[in-house]
Amino acid sequence: MAGLIKREDIDEVRNRTDLREVVESYVTLKSAGIGSYKGLCPFHDERSPSFHIRPQLGTFHCFGCGESGDVIAFIQKMDHSSFTETVELLAARINYELHYEDGGPGPRREDYGKRQRLVDAHKIAEEFFRAQLATEEGAAGREFLAGRGFDPEVTAQFSVGYAPKGWDALLKHLRAKGFADDELKLTGMFSEGNRGIYDRFRGRVMWPIRDLSGATIGFGARKLYEDDQGPKYLNTPETSLYKKSQVLYGLDLAKKQISKSRQIVVVEGYTDVMACHLAGITTAVATCGTAFGTDHIKIARRLLQDDGTGGEVIFTFDGDAAGQKAALRAFEEDQRFIAQTYVCVEPTGADPCDLRLHRGDEAVRELIGLKRPLFEFAIRAELKKFNLNTVEGRVQALRQTAPIVAQIRDSAIRPAYARELAGWLGMNNEDVNRSVGASIKRARLPKNAEQQMPVPAQGAEQPVAAPAFERPDHRDPVMRLERQALEVVIQQPQRLQDEQWQAFYEARFMAPAHSAVHDGIVAASSAGASATSWVEVIRDEVPEQLRSFVSELAVTSIPASDEHSLNRYCADIINGLIELQITHRKAELIGRLQRAEMEPEGEEYAQINRELMELEMRRRILRGT
């Protein structure tokens, strides 16, 4: 084995290697002054760039995590390679011949570091698969690719290959190249049985999966034959080189354009990436057998220079249920980006490859051009779960979608989407804004904080934890009126007239805690609870965590000094509740009216207008005008 690399050679490799060029294989850099560049640190997740390099000095430093060093240290940290392996890699990169202290010519191939040996094995395997695609047996692979619209020139462009059907074709090839079985076991390209190792990929179309530097580190394989009992797509398993949560197919081809245009398009398959690139969408990448997750986001953010000054992430998904589910999973990760996130869903279910095949490149570009904000897609997907023609459905839909609107980072856009949501629901803007505001407040609470409904001194002695029922903010006029109405009905049920009871039964309460107590009161009334058991029956009818709240409502002082003022107060509160319901109902009808505008002469349109007039007359009667 060769000795240590000579010091002067190490210095020469360091001096000749362009630090900026190396770093830009992993991170998008922008000018930070004369001779200085900055980007998002590849060693820790951050939102503002604190990673700086000075190429003329050959050094980097991160002001966030403190990592620093020269180009050798950078590669060591990124690739987890040894010092000697890294110097040898950089020397090969600049075609520089190294010399060793013992006078030897350097390590033999079998003495290379483990990582380099694995990379070499993958490079040879890729060449082998590409050659096999041109053979007589490879005709099945060529037919498959041609059926997807990819001719030999395109398959060569993307280095697509074919794995023969035999059990040891690749194994024999790599053994002949000097690789030992112990090494090959570490590549992920072989399985192991009682008789030793054998080819993992057999009778399949092969796509090389590369890291940011362009080195092949794994493969994706698509089966071709019906007698293949394996999955449709088979990927390299986890190895020291290949981490599926950290790789994106096509990233080596797309990274420069991603950095330049500050756009990344995430598609679902290898052929979709090919189709997009051929159609001019050269920022397309795909995950490899896993969902787009946190580690993928870190890579994308570094390339996008995701620092809040622009950039967009576009997800494309099939229009079927699985595609919808994948889009919503992507939305769950949306907050990790500063860049705007969008989604493209082809309504017919066609993926980019199918679109290009049947409708041409322009159809693929049109699909990407029709992108819409991911949070809009998430809102509409949630709304589809509810019957918006019922009061209950609209209230439930609001409770589920308000938190989505609350997540919109741009404070200028958020109110606009709150208004859109109000229109989609046919509800009052104030109600929607109130729900969104409450969701924003909840989001600001520590994740591990236990939400409780505090009980005043005159109530129960112990506060009751109520994670599902945040205490309503009674500084809000509507929340305050809802609480006051509950206090009146719990404390003074005998003062309500039949019409007022009916209005109370039909009322909807915006606060989940108030709504649950309302339901408990309706149930207690239906059960015919006596005056002495009234509060206890209500308590039994509400969720356990709200029972203390019912007791609080039952003992809260009502601001009245005599019977006359008590009657007046109760009437005013119930009338206020009725007027609030009229306002809600009018907003709902106006929403329906907007949906019915396509047929202004229809019966539904006329009926809605009549009910709107009746509600306005009722409101005027309540106000005595």
Summary of the structure (lengths in Angstrom):
residues: 625
radius of gyration: 33.2
end to end distance: 101.4
largest distance: 109.6
contacts: 1982
relative contact order: 0.05
helix: 51%
strand: 12%
